[in-house]
């Protein structure tokens, strides 16, 4: 199965967030992190103070551009077996050569996404690379612990308020 979404790649991106591959819920929603219990949009909201959880797809894209956040997945194609990242088969990495060289921080959303880290490091050797806990509801770490780990984004983003 080919990846159903286009990458969000602002030309002046400071942060790249790499997921693995869209879940069935995200494919149904037609956008990244579409599962209602995935903590991704809530974490971005808590870190930036922007109301991501209340935004539609187009508003999220505009806000990501305004914040200079690139959003993409590690794999251009994969054979999903269920919704677990660990059950992705026949993974084909994306072509990371198109990434903006302005990126200062690459955040890998979970270990499956991080498997492409050597490929991304080849393209962005100057950037900081951080493997973060998955925002998926399947990853049972508490929300507070996920949020604390994801606070690393504030090294390259204007985190306008203290996250709860």
C-alpha positions in Angstrom: 0.0 0.0 0.0 1.3 3.4 -0.9 1.3 6.3 1.5 -2.0 8.2 1.0 -0.9 11.7 2.2 1.4 14.3 0.9 4.2 15.5 3.2 3.8 18.9 4.9 7.2 20.5 4.1 7.4 24.2 4.8 10.5 25.5 2.8 11.8 27.1 6.1 10.9 24.3 8.5 12.9 24.2 11.7 11.4 20.9 13.0 10.6 17.7 11.2 8.2 15.2 12.9 8.4 11.8 11.3 5.8 9.2 12.0 5.8 5.7 10.6 2.8 5.0 8.4 -0.9 6.0 8.6 -3.1 3.9 10.9 -6.4 2.6 9.6 -8.1 5.5 11.5 -5.8 8.1 9.9 -6.5 6.6 6.5 -10.2 6.8 7.1 -9.8 10.5 8.3 -7.6 11.3 5.4 -4.9 13.0 7.4 -2.1 12.4 9.8 -2.8 11.3 13.4 -6.5 10.7 12.8 -7.2 8.3 15.6 -9.2 10.3 18.3 -7.0 8.8 21.1 -3.7 9.6 19.5 -2.0 12.2 21.6 -0.2 13.9 18.8 -2.4 17.0 18.2 -3.0 17.4 21.9 0.7 17.5 22.6 1.3 20.1 19.9 -1.5 22.1 21.3 -0.1 21.9 24.9 3.4 22.9 23.7 2.5 25.7 21.4 -0.7 27.1 22.8 -2.4 26.7 19.4 -5.8 25.0 19.3 -4.8 22.1 17.0 -7.5 19.7 18.5 -10.2 22.2 17.3 -8.7 22.7 13.8 -9.7 21.0 10.6 -7.2 19.6 8.2 -6.5 22.8 6.2 -6.2 24.9 9.4 -3.7 22.4 10.8 -1.6 22.6 7.6 -1.6 26.4 7.7 -0.6 26.4 11.4 2.2 23.8 10.8 3.6 26.1 8.1 3.3 29.2 10.4 5.2 27.3 13.1 7.7 26.0 10.6 6.9 22.3 11.4 7.4 19.7 8.7 5.2 16.6 9.1 5.8 13.3 7.2 6.1 9.6 7.6 9.1 7.4 7.4 7.7 5.0 4.8 6.4 5.7 1.3 4.8 2.3 1.2 4.2 -0.6 3.6 1.9 -3.5 4.1 0.0 -2.8 7.3 -1.3 -5.8 9.3 -3.6 -4.2 11.8 -2.9 -0.8 13.4 0.3 -1.6 15.3 3.5 -0.1 13.8 5.4 -3.2 14.8 3.2 -5.1 12.3 4.2 -3.0 9.2 5.7 -5.3 6.6 7.5 -4.6 3.3 8.4 -1.1 4.4 9.8 1.2 1.7 11.5 4.4 3.1 10.6 7.8 1.7 13.1 9.8 -0.3 14.4 12.1 2.3 16.6 14.1 -0.1 13.7 16.5 -0.6 13.8 17.7 3.0 14.5 21.4 3.6 18.0 21.9 4.9 16.7 24.5 7.4 15.6 21.7 9.7 17.3 21.9 13.1 15.5 19.1 14.9 14.1 15.8 13.7 11.6 14.1 16.1 10.9 10.4 15.4 7.4 9.5 16.7 8.2 6.1 18.1 10.8 3.4 17.4 9.3 2.2 14.1 9.7 5.7 12.6 13.2 5.8 14.0 14.4 2.9 11.9 15.0 5.4 9.1 17.2 7.6 11.3 20.4 6.7 9.5 18.9 7.7 6.1 17.6 11.0 7.5 21.0 11.7 9.3 22.7 11.4 5.9 20.5 14.2 4.5 20.4 16.3 7.7 23.7 15.7 9.5 23.6 19.1 11.2 20.2 18.5 12.8 19.5 17.1 16.3 17.8 13.7 16.1 15.4 12.6 18.9 13.6 9.3 19.2 10.4 10.1 21.1 7.7 7.9 22.6 5.0 7.1 20.2 1.8 9.3 20.5 -0.3 6.3 19.6 -2.9 5.0 22.1 -1.2 1.6 21.7 1.8 3.0 23.5 0.6 2.9 27.1 3.0 5.5 28.6 1.0 8.2 30.4 0.1 11.4 28.6 2.2 13.5 31.0 5.3 11.4 30.4 4.8 11.6 26.6 4.3 15.3 26.9 7.5 15.7 28.9 9.5 13.8 26.3 8.0 15.8 23.4 9.0 19.0 25.2 12.3 18.7 23.3 10.5 20.3 20.4 10.7 23.6 22.3 14.4 23.7 21.5 13.5 24.7 17.9 9.9 25.9 18.3 8.3 28.9 20.0 6.6 27.1 22.9 4.4 30.0 23.9 3.1 28.6 27.2 4.0 26.2 29.9 2.5 22.9 29.0 0.2 21.4 31.7 
